[in-house]
Amino acid sequence: MSSKQQFVKLNDGHFIPALGFGTYKPQEVPISKSLEAANLAIGAGLRHIDTAYVYHVEEEVGQAIQSKIKAGVVKREDLFITTKLWCTCFRPELVRPSLEKSLKRLQLDYVDLYLIHYPIPLKALEKCKDAGLVKSIGVSNFNHKQLERILNKPGLKYKPVCNQVECHLYLNQSKLLDYCKSKDIVLVAYGALGTQRYKEWVDQNSPVLLHDPVLYDVAKKNKRSPALVALRYLLQRGVVPLAQSFKENEMKENLQVFEFQLSPEDMKTLDGLNKNFRYLSTESFADHPEYPYSEEY
Ligand code: NDP
């Protein structure tokens, strides 16, 4: 593994690299950019790649992985690949076929982590782990009550190893993080840099996280960029941040997150930025009985 990386131990004994690379692509960006970005990310030293069926980039991510393996840049076991099961395939009999299709697109025998993209039971995923098609299973966008329900399920075979949720300076998720830590579940943060501000999902009038003046001051004091400080803030709280970019210089910069520390005073100042603001509130799902954001956390 790249010496730049650090790892977090999961509750099933596997390790997740402490910085992930996001692969969501807004509709207006050409698909060739996803292949290019995945190639650049692996080349830059990023080893944890977060994708999903619904991003429609698994094929490009798979091509990049294979070309980097063939070129001798990485071995399969050096990479930590996450993909996710989308809502249209939540019926138990559809879970394994859907995973197998993802594996085919990714040109892999297994993924390191398979997530349920939105809240539903975990049973069918346990079978995929038993079949060796995934190393670890986890959830995404679960509130603490939905997690609690899973953890209390009679006959639960594998606890989810992580809960991937929106988390950044404006939504620092301190309560959900405390809850996850108490259950030995890693909180993986998406939107860590304030999201790509997808036109189809994010209100374009929402505040730009990386332009925050307080963040800017802390970054200046530490002689680092606002993006790095935003990532470091999460890392120091025990969160595994994902960071997306199509630019090689940003990918390389983001790996510097392991090279500095924020003081307790800076952490406190950054804690003060929290305003429980969600970029991706997915309000179109608000009528669903499992809509996760009606709970405080
Ligand atoms: P991020 O919050 O990671 O990134 C936002 C933007 O930050 C990028 O588009 C990039 O913009 C900018 N950026 C990156 N690095 C730097 C840097 N060093 N300096 C300055 N700017 C930088 O966005 P995402 O919304 O993509 O979230 C990350 C990933 O999380 C997704 O790609 C996806 O894998 C996952 N995700 C999961 C969800 C779920 O439901 N489970 C939902 C949403 C995302 P620019 O290139 O313009 O500089």
Boltz pocket constraint, residues with backbone or C-beta under 6 A from the ligand:
constraints:
  - pocket:
      binder: B
      contacts: [[A, 21], [A, 22], [A, 23], [A, 24], [A, 25], [A, 50], [A, 51], [A, 117], [A, 140], [A, 141], [A, 164], [A, 165], [A, 189], [A, 190], [A, 191], [A, 192], [A, 193], [A, 194], [A, 195], [A, 196], [A, 197], [A, 210], [A, 225], [A, 227], [A, 228], [A, 242], [A, 243], [A, 244], [A, 245], [A, 246], [A, 247], [A, 249], [A, 250], [A, 251], [A, 253], [A, 254], [A, 280]]
      max_distance: 6.0
